[in-house]
Amino acid sequence: MIALDTNVLVRLFTEDDPLQARRAENLLRGEDGPFFLPDLVLAELVWVLQRSYEFTRDEVRAAILALLELRDVVFEDEEGIRNALRAYEEGLDFADGLILARARAAGCSQLASFDGRLKAHDPRFVVKLS
């Protein structure tokens, strides 16, 4: 199994370096898989696409969905990614959605946070510290 770094996915989706974009695409469509995609890489990918490349939320959503549909890609927590994507579609930051998903997967009963948006998104699970 080959783990994927964020920069491979950035090249794939932005095509800002055409040669590297082709290499990334050839790798993912080739016979070298399966590939491992950690949650942290997805969180970083979303941040880079939004901040550095000014992708819209819809464009970021489409990129994550495209990754979820690739053959031979293994996610750290695919259900958590899908839950984070739903939260993202509802206006939450993708990373915050991942935090919620990972906390639940770890068996946590609550999440302590200073973030009012997290509390508003999931008022029974998030305990807002004041």
N, CA, C and O atoms as a printed pandas DataFrame, in Angstrom:
     atom_number atom_name residue_name chain_id  residue_number  x_coord  y_coord  z_coord
0              1         N          MET        A               1    0.850   -1.170    0.000
1              2        CA          MET        A               1    0.000    0.000    0.000
2              3         C          MET        A               1    0.900    1.239    0.000
3              4         O          MET        A               1    1.926    1.276    0.678
4              5         N          ILE        A               2    0.500    2.239   -0.764
5              6        CA          ILE        A               2    1.254    3.487   -0.876
6              7         C          ILE        A               2    0.424    4.614   -0.267
7              8         O          ILE        A               2   -0.716    4.844   -0.672
8              9         N          ALA        A               3    0.999    5.310    0.702
9             10        CA          ALA        A               3    0.324    6.462    1.294
10            11         C          ALA        A               3    0.479    7.660    0.360
11            12         O          ALA        A               3    1.505    7.820   -0.301
12            13         N          LEU        A               4   -0.535    8.479    0.318
13            14        CA          LEU        A               4   -0.519    9.673   -0.537
14            15         C          LEU        A               4   -0.317   10.931    0.302
15            16         O          LEU        A               4   -0.958   11.113    1.337
16            17         N          ASP        A               5    0.575   11.784   -0.155
17            18        CA          ASP        A               5    0.809   13.069    0.494
18            19         C          ASP        A               5   -0.116   14.111   -0.122
19            20         O          ASP        A               5   -0.597   13.952   -1.244
20            21         N          THR        A               6   -0.348   15.158    0.616
21            22        CA          THR        A               6   -1.249   16.221    0.176
22            23         C          THR        A               6   -0.829   16.812   -1.160
23            24         O          THR        A               6   -1.681   17.087   -2.006
24            25         N          ASN        A               7    0.471   17.011   -1.366
25            26        CA          ASN        A               7    0.914   17.685   -2.590
26            27         C          ASN        A               7    0.571   16.898   -3.854
27            28         O          ASN        A               7    0.390   17.488   -4.919
28            29         N          VAL        A               8    0.481   15.577   -3.747
29            30        CA          VAL        A               8    0.079   14.770   -4.906
30            31         C          VAL        A               8   -1.361   15.109   -5.286
31            32         O          VAL        A               8   -1.681   15.260   -6.465
32            33         N          LEU        A               9   -2.219   15.225   -4.282
33            34        CA          LEU        A               9   -3.628   15.527   -4.529
34            35         C          LEU        A               9   -3.825   16.975   -4.981
35            36         O          LEU        A               9   -4.686   17.260   -5.813
36            37         N          VAL        A              10   -3.031   17.878   -4.433
37            38        CA          VAL        A              10   -3.110   19.281   -4.866
38            39         C          VAL        A              10   -2.782   19.373   -6.355
39            40         O          VAL        A              10   -3.491   20.039   -7.110
40            41         N          ARG        A              11   -1.695   18.698   -6.780
41            42        CA          ARG        A              11   -1.343   18.717   -8.205
42            43         C          ARG        A              11   -2.482   18.148   -9.043
43            44         O          ARG        A              11   -2.819   18.694  -10.093
44            45         N          LEU        A              12   -3.073   17.050   -8.576
45            46        CA          LEU        A              12   -4.145   16.386   -9.301
46            47         C          LEU        A              12   -5.330   17.324   -9.528
47            48         O          LEU        A              12   -5.871   17.381  -10.632
48            49         N          PHE        A              13   -5.731   18.051   -8.501
49            50        CA          PHE        A              13   -6.935   18.876   -8.597
50            51         C          PHE        A              13   -6.694   20.283   -9.139
51            52         O          PHE        A              13   -7.609   20.887   -9.699
52            53         N          THR        A              14   -5.490   20.814   -8.986
53            54        CA          THR        A              14   -5.248   22.178   -9.461
54            55         C          THR        A              14   -4.588   22.207  -10.831
55            56         O          THR        A              14   -4.735   23.172  -11.582
56            57         N          GLU        A              15   -3.862   21.145  -11.148
57            58        CA          GLU        A              15   -3.099   21.079  -12.397
58            59         C          GLU        A              15   -2.185   22.295  -12.567
59            60         O          GLU        A              15   -1.920   22.730  -13.688
60            61         N          ASP        A              16   -1.709   22.837  -11.449
61            62        CA          ASP        A              16   -0.827   24.003  -11.508
62            63         C          ASP        A              16    0.567   23.647  -12.022
63            64         O          ASP        A              16    1.324   24.522  -12.441
64            65         N          ASP        A              17    0.891   22.384  -11.987
65            66        CA          ASP        A              17    2.112   21.869  -12.605
66            67         C          ASP        A              17    1.659   20.703  -13.477
67            68         O          ASP        A              17    1.471   19.595  -12.976
68            69         N          PRO        A              18    1.481   20.939  -14.780
69            70        CA          PRO        A              18    0.901   19.912  -15.657
70            71         C          PRO        A              18    1.643   18.575  -15.636
71            72         O          PRO        A              18    1.008   17.521  -15.679
72            73         N          LEU        A              19    2.962   18.601  -15.571
73            74        CA          LEU        A              19    3.725   17.363  -15.550
74            75         C          LEU        A              19    3.431   16.572  -14.274
75            76         O          LEU        A              19    3.173   15.370  -14.332
76            77         N          GLN        A              20    3.469   17.245  -13.130
77            78        CA          GLN        A              20    3.183   16.562  -11.869
78            79         C          GLN        A              20    1.722   16.114  -11.807
79            80         O          GLN        A              20    1.421   15.062  -11.242
80            81         N          ALA        A              21    0.819   16.899  -12.380
81            82        CA          ALA        A              21   -0.599   16.512  -12.403
82            83         C          ALA        A              21   -0.779   15.208  -13.176
83            84         O          ALA        A              21   -1.521   14.326  -12.743
84            85         N          ARG        A              22   -0.101   15.084  -14.319
85            86        CA          ARG        A              22   -0.181   13.841  -15.105
86            87         C          ARG        A              22    0.415   12.672  -14.337
87            88         O          ARG        A              22   -0.120   11.563  -14.368
88            89         N          ARG        A              23    1.523   12.921  -13.648
89            90        CA          ARG        A              23    2.151   11.853  -12.855
90            91         C          ARG        A              23    1.209   11.382  -11.743
91            92         O          ARG        A              23    1.076   10.184  -11.494
92            93         N          ALA        A              24    0.566   12.335  -11.087
93            94        CA          ALA        A              24   -0.376   11.989  -10.009
94            95         C          ALA        A              24   -1.546   11.185  -10.574
95            96         O          ALA        A              24   -1.954   10.178   -9.995
96            97         N          GLU        A              25   -2.075   11.632  -11.695
97            98        CA          GLU        A              25   -3.195   10.928  -12.317
98            99         C          GLU        A              25   -2.775    9.526  -12.767
99           100         O          GLU        A              25   -3.509    8.562  -12.552
100          101         N          ASN        A              26   -1.612    9.411  -13.382
101          102        CA          ASN        A              26   -1.122    8.100  -13.823
102          103         C          ASN        A              26   -0.927    7.155  -12.637
103          104         O          ASN        A              26   -1.237    5.967  -12.723
104          105         N          LEU        A              27   -0.414    7.689  -11.541
105          106        CA          LEU        A              27   -0.226    6.868  -10.356
106          107         C          LEU        A              27   -1.558    6.310   -9.874
107          108         O          LEU        A              27   -1.684    5.110   -9.632
108          109         N          LEU        A              28   -2.553    7.183   -9.736
109          110        CA          LEU        A              28   -3.840    6.763   -9.182
110          111         C          LEU        A              28   -4.632    5.873  -10.131
111          112         O          LEU        A              28   -5.459    5.078   -9.684
112          113         N          ARG        A              29   -4.397    5.993  -11.412
113          114        CA          ARG        A              29   -5.117    5.169  -12.382
114          115         C          ARG        A              29   -4.325    3.915  -12.772
115          116         O          ARG        A              29   -4.817    3.063  -13.511
116          117         N          GLY        A              30   -3.106    3.821  -12.269
117          118        CA          GLY        A              30   -2.243    2.692  -12.622
118          119         C          GLY        A              30   -2.474    1.474  -11.760
119          120         O          GLY        A              30   -3.522    1.313  -11.133
120          121         N          GLU        A              31   -1.470    0.624  -11.745
121          122        CA          GLU        A              31   -1.558   -0.675  -11.076
122          123         C          GLU        A              31   -0.773   -0.707   -9.770
123          124         O          GLU        A              31   -0.565   -1.782   -9.208
124          125         N          ASP        A              32   -0.331    0.449   -9.275
125          126        CA          ASP        A              32    0.532    0.480   -8.092
126          127         C          ASP        A              32   -0.217    0.444   -6.771
127          128         O          ASP        A              32    0.408    0.300   -5.720
128          129         N          GLY        A              33   -1.532    0.571   -6.795
129          130        CA          GLY        A              33   -2.333    0.642   -5.571
130          131         C          GLY        A              33   -2.350   -0.679   -4.828
131          132         O          GLY        A              33   -1.758   -1.658   -5.283
132          133         N          PRO        A              34   -3.010   -0.712   -3.713
133          134        CA          PRO        A              34   -3.900    0.325   -3.190
134          135         C          PRO        A              34   -3.132    1.501   -2.584
135          136         O          PRO        A              34   -1.934    1.427   -2.310
136          137         N          PHE        A              35   -3.873    2.577   -2.393
137          138        CA          PHE        A              35   -3.323    3.811   -1.852
138          139         C          PHE        A              35   -4.022    4.133   -0.540
139          140         O          PHE        A              35   -5.224    3.911   -0.393
140          141         N          PHE        A              36   -3.261    4.656    0.407
141          142        CA          PHE        A              36   -3.800    5.036    1.713
142          143         C          PHE        A              36   -3.910    6.546    1.785
143          144         O          PHE        A              36   -2.963    7.267    1.472
144          145         N          LEU        A              37   -5.082    7.018    2.203
145          146        CA          LEU        A              37   -5.341    8.452    2.297
146          147         C          LEU        A              37   -5.730    8.809    3.732
147          148         O          LEU        A              37   -6.882    8.622    4.126
148          149         N          PRO        A              38   -4.779    9.319    4.514
149          150        CA          PRO        A              38   -5.058    9.665    5.907
150          151         C          PRO        A              38   -6.009   10.863    6.032
151          152         O          PRO        A              38   -6.060   11.728    5.158
152          153         N          ASP        A              39   -6.750   10.892    7.125
153          154        CA          ASP        A              39   -7.646   12.016    7.399
154          155         C          ASP        A              39   -6.899   13.343    7.372
155          156         O          ASP        A              39   -7.401   14.332    6.838
156          157         N          LEU        A              40   -5.701   13.365    7.945
157          158        CA          LEU        A              40   -4.934   14.601    8.017
158          159         C          LEU        A              40   -4.611   15.153    6.628
159          160         O          LEU        A              40   -4.615   16.366    6.421
160          161         N          VAL        A              41   -4.334   14.265    5.687
161          162        CA          VAL        A              41   -4.059   14.691    4.310
162          163         C          VAL        A              41   -5.306   15.344    3.711
163          164         O          VAL        A              41   -5.202   16.365    3.031
164          165         N          LEU        A              42   -6.478   14.764    3.957
165          166        CA          LEU        A              42   -7.714   15.366    3.435
166          167         C          LEU        A              42   -7.978   16.725    4.067
167          168         O          LEU        A              42   -8.382   17.659    3.374
168          169         N          ALA        A              43   -7.757   16.849    5.361
169          170        CA          ALA        A              43   -7.957   18.140    6.023
170          171         C          ALA        A              43   -7.005   19.188    5.446
171          172         O          ALA        A              43   -7.403   20.325    5.191
172          173         N          GLU        A              44   -5.754   18.799    5.244
173          174        CA          GLU        A              44   -4.780   19.719    4.661
174          175         C          GLU        A              44   -5.150   20.060    3.217
175          176         O          GLU        A              44   -5.015   21.211    2.801
176          177         N          LEU        A              45   -5.611   19.078    2.456
177          178        CA          LEU        A              45   -6.021   19.311    1.068
178          179         C          LEU        A              45   -7.134   20.351    1.002
179          180         O          LEU        A              45   -7.062   21.283    0.201
180          181         N          VAL        A              46   -8.149   20.202    1.826
181          182        CA          VAL        A              46   -9.253   21.160    1.829
182          183         C          VAL        A              46   -8.737   22.554    2.156
183          184         O          VAL        A              46   -9.116   23.526    1.502
184          185         N          TRP        A              47   -7.878   22.659    3.161
185          186        CA          TRP        A              47   -7.341   23.958    3.560
186          187         C          TRP        A              47   -6.559   24.587    2.403
187          188         O          TRP        A              47   -6.751   25.763    2.097
188          189         N          VAL        A              48   -5.680   23.812    1.759
189          190        CA          VAL        A              48   -4.861   24.341    0.665
190          191         C          VAL        A              48   -5.735   24.757   -0.522
191          192         O          VAL        A              48   -5.536   25.829   -1.093
192          193         N          LEU        A              49   -6.692   23.919   -0.890
193          194        CA          LEU        A              49   -7.548   24.259   -2.033
194          195         C          LEU        A              49   -8.343   25.533   -1.773
195          196         O          LEU        A              49   -8.505   26.359   -2.671
196          197         N          GLN        A              50   -8.835   25.695   -0.562
197          198        CA          GLN        A              50   -9.616   26.901   -0.243
198          199         C          GLN        A              50   -8.734   28.134   -0.114
199          200         O          GLN        A              50   -9.033   29.176   -0.697
200          201         N          ARG        A              51   -7.664   28.023    0.635
201          202        CA          ARG        A              51   -6.846   29.199    0.966
202          203         C          ARG        A              51   -5.893   29.606   -0.155
203          204         O          ARG        A              51   -5.795   30.782   -0.503
204          205         N          SER        A              52   -5.200   28.629   -0.710
205          206        CA          SER        A              52   -4.170   28.959   -1.697
206          207         C          SER        A              52   -4.691   29.017   -3.122
207          208         O          SER        A              52   -4.162   29.758   -3.951
208          209         N          TYR        A              53   -5.733   28.234   -3.411
209          210        CA          TYR        A              53   -6.231   28.157   -4.783
210          211         C          TYR        A              53   -7.646   28.707   -4.933
211          212         O          TYR        A              53   -8.210   28.691   -6.027
212          213         N          GLU        A              54   -8.210   29.187   -3.844
213          214        CA          GLU        A              54   -9.526   29.838   -3.833
214          215         C          GLU        A              54  -10.627   28.968   -4.430
215          216         O          GLU        A              54  -11.524   29.463   -5.112
216          217         N          PHE        A              55  -10.547   27.665   -4.164
217          218        CA          PHE        A              55  -11.638   26.771   -4.562
218          219         C          PHE        A              55  -12.885   27.133   -3.768
219          220         O          PHE        A              55  -12.800   27.483   -2.591
220          221         N          THR        A              56  -14.027   27.048   -4.406
221          222        CA          THR        A              56  -15.292   27.249   -3.702
222          223         C          THR        A              56  -15.611   25.992   -2.883
223          224         O          THR        A              56  -14.991   24.943   -3.062
224          225         N          ARG        A              57  -16.572   26.119   -1.999
225          226        CA          ARG        A              57  -16.994   24.959   -1.213
226          227         C          ARG        A              57  -17.508   23.844   -2.126
227          228         O          ARG        A              57  -17.260   22.665   -1.872
228          229         N          ASP        A              58  -18.219   24.218   -3.180
229          230        CA          ASP        A              58  -18.717   23.218   -4.127
230          231         C          ASP        A              58  -17.571   22.507   -4.840
231          232         O          ASP        A              58  -17.632   21.295   -5.049
232          233         N          GLU        A              59  -16.533   23.241   -5.213
233          234        CA          GLU        A              59  -15.376   22.634   -5.873
234          235         C          GLU        A              59  -14.631   21.696   -4.926
235          236         O          GLU        A              59  -14.185   20.621   -5.328
236          237         N          VAL        A              60  -14.501   22.108   -3.674
237          238        CA          VAL        A              60  -13.837   21.263   -2.682
238          239         C          VAL        A              60  -14.663   19.997   -2.455
239          240         O          VAL        A              60  -14.120   18.894   -2.395
240          241         N          ARG        A              61  -15.964   20.165   -2.330
241          242        CA          ARG        A              61  -16.868   19.021   -2.145
242          243         C          ARG        A              61  -16.705   18.032   -3.301
243          244         O          ARG        A              61  -16.609   16.825   -3.079
244          245         N          ALA        A              62  -16.673   18.543   -4.527
245          246        CA          ALA        A              62  -16.516   17.688   -5.705
246          247         C          ALA        A              62  -15.181   16.941   -5.672
247          248         O          ALA        A              62  -15.115   15.775   -6.062
248          249         N          ALA        A              63  -14.129   17.595   -5.214
249          250        CA          ALA        A              63  -12.817   16.951   -5.128
250          251         C          ALA        A              63  -12.842   15.793   -4.127
251          252         O          ALA        A              63  -12.326   14.712   -4.410
252          253         N          ILE        A              64  -13.438   16.021   -2.969
253          254        CA          ILE        A              64  -13.512   14.960   -1.956
254          255         C          ILE        A              64  -14.364   13.801   -2.467
255          256         O          ILE        A              64  -14.010   12.636   -2.287
256          257         N          LEU        A              65  -15.483   14.124   -3.102
257          258        CA          LEU        A              65  -16.330   13.060   -3.671
258          259         C          LEU        A              65  -15.582   12.259   -4.730
259          260         O          LEU        A              65  -15.723   11.038   -4.803
260          261         N          ALA        A              66  -14.787   12.943   -5.549
261          262        CA          ALA        A              66  -14.004   12.253   -6.578
262          263         C          ALA        A              66  -13.017   11.280   -5.934
263          264         O          ALA        A              66  -12.820   10.173   -6.435
264          265         N          LEU        A              67  -12.405   11.685   -4.840
265          266        CA          LEU        A              67  -11.476   10.794   -4.146
266          267         C          LEU        A              67  -12.200    9.584   -3.562
267          268         O          LEU        A              67  -11.696    8.462   -3.605
268          269         N          LEU        A              68  -13.382    9.829   -3.019
269          270        CA          LEU        A              68  -14.159    8.737   -2.438
270          271         C          LEU        A              68  -14.573    7.698   -3.485
271          272         O          LEU        A              68  -14.836    6.543   -3.149
272          273         N          GLU        A              69  -14.627    8.108   -4.737
273          274        CA          GLU        A              69  -15.039    7.194   -5.802
274          275         C          GLU        A              69  -13.871    6.505   -6.503
275          276         O          GLU        A              69  -14.090    5.632   -7.343
276          277         N          LEU        A              70  -12.646    6.878   -6.175
277          278        CA          LEU        A              70  -11.486    6.233   -6.806
278          279         C          LEU        A              70  -11.358    4.790   -6.342
279          280         O          LEU        A              70  -11.567    4.469   -5.172
280          281         N          ARG        A              71  -11.011    3.935   -7.289
281          282        CA          ARG        A              71  -10.759    2.548   -6.911
282          283         C          ARG        A              71   -9.379    2.483   -6.250
283          284         O          ARG        A              71   -8.521    3.331   -6.496
284          285         N          ASP        A              72   -9.189    1.508   -5.443
285          286        CA          ASP        A              72   -7.889    1.270   -4.801
286          287         C          ASP        A              72   -7.449    2.366   -3.839
287          288         O          ASP        A              72   -6.256    2.483   -3.560
288          289         N          VAL        A              73   -8.363    3.165   -3.329
289          290        CA          VAL        A              73   -8.006    4.152   -2.309
290          291         C          VAL        A              73   -8.632    3.719   -0.996
291          292         O          VAL        A              73   -9.840    3.500   -0.905
292          293         N          VAL        A              74   -7.790    3.599    0.018
293          294        CA          VAL        A              74   -8.218    3.200    1.348
294          295         C          VAL        A              74   -8.135    4.430    2.238
295          296         O          VAL        A              74   -7.100    5.094    2.298
296          297         N          PHE        A              75   -9.220    4.727    2.924
297          298        CA          PHE        A              75   -9.277    5.882    3.806
298          299         C          PHE        A              75   -9.060    5.449    5.247
299          300         O          PHE        A              75   -9.382    4.324    5.630
300          301         N          GLU        A              76   -8.516    6.348    6.027
301          302        CA          GLU        A              76   -8.333    6.075    7.446
302          303         C          GLU        A              76   -9.682    5.766    8.089
303          304         O          GLU        A              76   -9.798    4.843    8.895
304          305         N          ASP        A              77  -10.692    6.541    7.727
305          306        CA          ASP        A              77  -12.040    6.364    8.279
306          307         C          ASP        A              77  -13.036    6.898    7.250
307          308         O          ASP        A              77  -13.451    8.055    7.317
308          309         N          GLU        A              78  -13.416    6.038    6.291
309          310        CA          GLU        A              78  -14.278    6.499    5.200
310          311         C          GLU        A              78  -15.616    7.012    5.712
311          312         O          GLU        A              78  -16.114    8.025    5.222
312          313         N          GLU        A              79  -16.196    6.341    6.674
313          314        CA          GLU        A              79  -17.469    6.820    7.233
314          315         C          GLU        A              79  -17.286    8.190    7.871
315          316         O          GLU        A              79  -18.139    9.065    7.722
316          317         N          GLY        A              80  -16.185    8.381    8.577
317          318        CA          GLY        A              80  -15.887    9.682    9.174
318          319         C          GLY        A              80  -15.711   10.765    8.124
319          320         O          GLY        A              80  -16.147   11.899    8.322
320          321         N          ILE        A              81  -15.073   10.424    7.001
321          322        CA          ILE        A              81  -14.899   11.374    5.900
322          323         C          ILE        A              81  -16.264   11.762    5.337
323          324         O          ILE        A              81  -16.527   12.937    5.081
324          325         N          ARG        A              82  -17.117   10.781    5.150
325          326        CA          ARG        A              82  -18.462   11.075    4.623
326          327         C          ARG        A              82  -19.264   11.941    5.615
327          328         O          ARG        A              82  -20.003   12.835    5.202
328          329         N          ASN        A              83  -19.117   11.675    6.906
329          330        CA          ASN        A              83  -19.789   12.499    7.908
330          331         C          ASN        A              83  -19.225   13.922    7.911
331          332         O          ASN        A              83  -19.975   14.892    8.014
332          333         N          ALA        A              84  -17.917   14.036    7.798
333          334        CA          ALA        A              84  -17.283   15.357    7.758
334          335         C          ALA        A              84  -17.717   16.120    6.511
335          336         O          ALA        A              84  -17.909   17.335    6.557
336          337         N          LEU        A              85  -17.871   15.411    5.406
337          338        CA          LEU        A              85  -18.313   16.048    4.169
338          339         C          LEU        A              85  -19.746   16.561    4.310
339          340         O          LEU        A              85  -20.071   17.644    3.822
340          341         N          ARG        A              86  -20.600   15.786    4.974
341          342        CA          ARG        A              86  -21.986   16.253    5.218
342          343         C          ARG        A              86  -21.983   17.506    6.089
343          344         O          ARG        A              86  -22.721   18.454    5.821
344          345         N          ALA        A              87  -21.155   17.511    7.127
345          346        CA          ALA        A              87  -21.052   18.687    7.997
346          347         C          ALA        A              87  -20.522   19.883    7.208
347          348         O          ALA        A              87  -20.973   21.012    7.401
348          349         N          TYR        A              88  -19.566   19.628    6.321
349          350        CA          TYR        A              88  -19.001   20.675    5.468
350          351         C          TYR        A              88  -20.080   21.252    4.555
351          352         O          TYR        A              88  -20.146   22.465    4.352
352          353         N          GLU        A              89  -20.918   20.385    4.009
353          354        CA          GLU        A              89  -22.013   20.835    3.150
354          355         C          GLU        A              89  -23.003   21.708    3.929
355          356         O          GLU        A              89  -23.688   22.549    3.348
356          357         N          GLU        A              90  -23.071   21.502    5.241
357          358        CA          GLU        A              90  -23.957   22.285    6.098
358          359         C          GLU        A              90  -23.289   23.545    6.634
359          360         O          GLU        A              90  -23.879   24.262    7.442
360          361         N          GLY        A              91  -22.051   23.824    6.187
361          362        CA          GLY        A              91  -21.383   25.068    6.545
362          363         C          GLY        A              91  -20.260   24.962    7.550
363          364         O          GLY        A              91  -19.597   25.963    7.820
364          365         N          LEU        A              92  -20.018   23.791    8.117
365          366        CA          LEU        A              92  -18.934   23.615    9.067
366          367         C          LEU        A              92  -17.614   23.469    8.310
367          368         O          LEU        A              92  -17.605   23.034    7.158
368          369         N          ASP        A              93  -16.514   23.826    8.943
369          370        CA          ASP        A              93  -15.206   23.566    8.346
370          371         C          ASP        A              93  -15.008   22.055    8.227
371          372         O          ASP        A              93  -15.459   21.297    9.085
372          373         N          PHE        A              94  -14.336   21.622    7.164
373          374        CA          PHE        A              94  -14.107   20.197    6.959
374          375         C          PHE        A              94  -13.325   19.596    8.124
375          376         O          PHE        A              94  -13.659   18.513    8.605
376          377         N          ALA        A              95  -12.286   20.296    8.577
377          378        CA          ALA        A              95  -11.480   19.792    9.689
378          379         C          ALA        A              95  -12.324   19.624   10.944
379          380         O          ALA        A              95  -12.153   18.651   11.678
380          381         N          ASP        A              96  -13.233   20.562   11.199
381          382        CA          ASP        A              96  -14.115   20.438   12.358
382          383         C          ASP        A              96  -15.032   19.226   12.224
383          384         O          ASP        A              96  -15.304   18.539   13.208
384          385         N          GLY        A              97  -15.502   18.967   11.022
385          386        CA          GLY        A              97  -16.307   17.782   10.786
386          387         C          GLY        A              97  -15.523   16.506   11.048
387          388         O          GLY        A              97  -16.052   15.536   11.590
388          389         N          LEU        A              98  -14.250   16.521   10.653
389          390        CA          LEU        A              98  -13.390   15.364   10.932
390          391         C          LEU        A              98  -13.170   15.194   12.431
391          392         O          LEU        A              98  -13.171   14.074   12.943
392          393         N          ILE        A              99  -12.983   16.297   13.122
393          394        CA          ILE        A              99  -12.788   16.233   14.576
394          395         C          ILE        A              99  -14.007   15.599   15.241
395          396         O          ILE        A              99  -13.870   14.733   16.105
396          397         N          LEU        A             100  -15.195   16.032   14.837
397          398        CA          LEU        A             100  -16.422   15.444   15.382
398          399         C          LEU        A             100  -16.485   13.948   15.080
399          400         O          LEU        A             100  -16.777   13.143   15.964
400          401         N          ALA        A             101  -16.214   13.585   13.839
401          402        CA          ALA        A             101  -16.286   12.180   13.431
402          403         C          ALA        A             101  -15.272   11.325   14.181
403          404         O          ALA        A             101  -15.599   10.228   14.634
404          405         N          ARG        A             102  -14.057   11.813   14.312
405          406        CA          ARG        A             102  -13.014   11.037   14.988
406          407         C          ARG        A             102  -13.293   10.920   16.479
407          408         O          ARG        A             102  -13.012    9.882   17.078
408          409         N          ALA        A             103  -13.843   11.970   17.090
409          410        CA          ALA        A             103  -14.192   11.912   18.514
410          411         C          ALA        A             103  -15.264   10.848   18.747
411          412         O          ALA        A             103  -15.179   10.064   19.692
412          413         N          ARG        A             104  -16.263   10.833   17.883
413          414        CA          ARG        A             104  -17.316    9.817   17.999
414          415         C          ARG        A             104  -16.754    8.409   17.783
415          416         O          ARG        A             104  -17.081    7.481   18.523
416          417         N          ALA        A             105  -15.913    8.262   16.769
417          418        CA          ALA        A             105  -15.330    6.954   16.468
418          419         C          ALA        A             105  -14.471    6.451   17.626
419          420         O          ALA        A             105  -14.353    5.244   17.839
420          421         N          ALA        A             106  -13.880    7.367   18.361
421          422        CA          ALA        A             106  -13.048    6.995   19.511
422          423         C          ALA        A             106  -13.889    6.666   20.741
423          424         O          ALA        A             106  -13.357    6.257   21.773
424          425         N          GLY        A             107  -15.211    6.848   20.625
425          426        CA          GLY        A             107  -16.097    6.528   21.734
426          427         C          GLY        A             107  -16.296    7.657   22.727
427          428         O          GLY        A             107  -16.795    7.432   23.830
428          429         N          CYS        A             108  -15.914    8.865   22.350
429          430        CA          CYS        A             108  -16.082   10.005   23.254
430          431         C          CYS        A             108  -17.568   10.305   23.444
431          432         O          CYS        A             108  -18.367   10.151   22.521
432          433         N          SER        A             109  -17.917   10.726   24.629
433          434        CA          SER        A             109  -19.307   11.073   24.907
434          435         C          SER        A             109  -19.586   12.538   24.593
435          436         O          SER        A             109  -20.730   12.921   24.349
436          437         N          GLN        A             110  -18.527   13.360   24.601
437          438        CA          GLN        A             110  -18.670   14.782   24.285
438          439         C          GLN        A             110  -17.351   15.313   23.732
439          440         O          GLN        A             110  -16.307   14.668   23.817
440          441         N          LEU        A             111  -17.439   16.514   23.164
441          442        CA          LEU        A             111  -16.265   17.228   22.667
442          443         C          LEU        A             111  -16.250   18.604   23.323
443          444         O          LEU        A             111  -17.212   19.361   23.203
444          445         N          ALA        A             112  -15.172   18.925   24.008
445          446        CA          ALA        A             112  -15.022   20.244   24.619
446          447         C          ALA        A             112  -14.399   21.189   23.605
447          448         O          ALA        A             112  -13.407   20.854   22.959
448          449         N          SER        A             113  -14.989   22.379   23.469
449          450        CA          SER        A             113  -14.501   23.336   22.472
450          451         C          SER        A             113  -14.888   24.755   22.866
451          452         O          SER        A             113  -15.863   24.964   23.589
452          453         N          PHE        A             114  -14.128   25.716   22.392
453          454        CA          PHE        A             114  -14.484   27.122   22.513
454          455         C          PHE        A             114  -15.244   27.596   21.272
455          456         O          PHE        A             114  -15.667   28.750   21.209
456          457         N          ASP        A             115  -15.417   26.712   20.287
457          458        CA          ASP        A             115  -15.995   27.062   18.990
458          459         C          ASP        A             115  -17.526   27.029   19.033
459          460         O          ASP        A             115  -18.134   25.964   19.134
460          461         N          GLY        A             116  -18.124   28.198   18.956
461          462        CA          GLY        A             116  -19.582   28.308   18.973
462          463         C          GLY        A             116  -20.247   27.669   17.766
463          464         O          GLY        A             116  -21.368   27.173   17.871
464          465         N          ARG        A             117  -19.569   27.674   16.617
465          466        CA          ARG        A             117  -20.146   27.042   15.420
466          467         C          ARG        A             117  -20.246   25.533   15.589
467          468         O          ARG        A             117  -21.215   24.916   15.148
468          469         N          LEU        A             118  -19.244   24.944   16.228
469          470        CA          LEU        A             118  -19.311   23.512   16.507
470          471         C          LEU        A             118  -20.477   23.208   17.442
471          472         O          LEU        A             118  -21.227   22.256   17.225
472          473         N          LYS        A             119  -20.619   24.012   18.466
473          474        CA          LYS        A             119  -21.708   23.817   19.426
474          475         C          LYS        A             119  -23.056   23.955   18.734
475          476         O          LYS        A             119  -23.965   23.165   18.986
476          477         N          ALA        A             120  -23.195   24.951   17.867
477          478        CA          ALA        A             120  -24.454   25.150   17.150
478          479         C          ALA        A             120  -24.737   23.990   16.199
479          480         O          ALA        A             120  -25.893   23.616   15.999
480          481         N          HIS        A             121  -23.693   23.428   15.620
481          482        CA          HIS        A             121  -23.862   22.318   14.678
482          483         C          HIS        A             121  -24.321   21.043   15.393
483          484         O          HIS        A             121  -25.154   20.299   14.876
484          485         N          ASP        A             122  -23.774   20.803   16.579
485          486        CA          ASP        A             122  -24.067   19.566   17.302
486          487         C          ASP        A             122  -24.191   19.864   18.797
487          488         O          ASP        A             122  -23.315   19.492   19.577
488          489         N          PRO        A             123  -25.271   20.529   19.197
489          490        CA          PRO        A             123  -25.378   21.038   20.570
490          491         C          PRO        A             123  -25.391   19.955   21.663
491          492         O          PRO        A             123  -25.025   20.237   22.803
492          493         N          ARG        A             124  -25.801   18.738   21.338
493          494        CA          ARG        A             124  -25.824   17.698   22.365
494          495         C          ARG        A             124  -24.456   17.054   22.569
495          496         O          ARG        A             124  -24.179   16.519   23.643
496          497         N          PHE        A             125  -23.601   17.102   21.553
497          498        CA          PHE        A             125  -22.295   16.453   21.653
498          499         C          PHE        A             125  -21.197   17.429   22.077
499          500         O          PHE        A             125  -20.286   17.055   22.815
500          501         N          VAL        A             126  -21.282   18.674   21.614
501          502        CA          VAL        A             126  -20.235   19.652   21.878
502          503         C          VAL        A             126  -20.545   20.427   23.144
503          504         O          VAL        A             126  -21.642   20.962   23.308
504          505         N          VAL        A             127  -19.577   20.480   24.026
505          506        CA          VAL        A             127  -19.673   21.274   25.246
506          507         C          VAL        A             127  -18.827   22.516   25.015
507          508         O          VAL        A             127  -17.602   22.434   24.937
508          509         N          LYS        A             128  -19.490   23.680   24.905
509          510        CA          LYS        A             128  -18.764   24.931   24.663
510          511         C          LYS        A             128  -18.253   25.455   25.985
511          512         O          LYS        A             128  -19.011   25.659   26.934
512          513         N          LEU        A             129  -16.969   25.663   26.024
513          514        CA          LEU        A             129  -16.328   26.219   27.222
514          515         C          LEU        A             129  -16.494   27.729   27.197
515          516         O          LEU        A             129  -16.327   28.363   26.156
516          517         N          SER        A             130  -16.823   28.297   28.343
517          518        CA          SER        A             130  -16.959   29.762   28.389
518          519         C          SER        A             130  -16.030   30.378   29.387
519          520         O          SER        A             130  -16.019   31.598   29.550
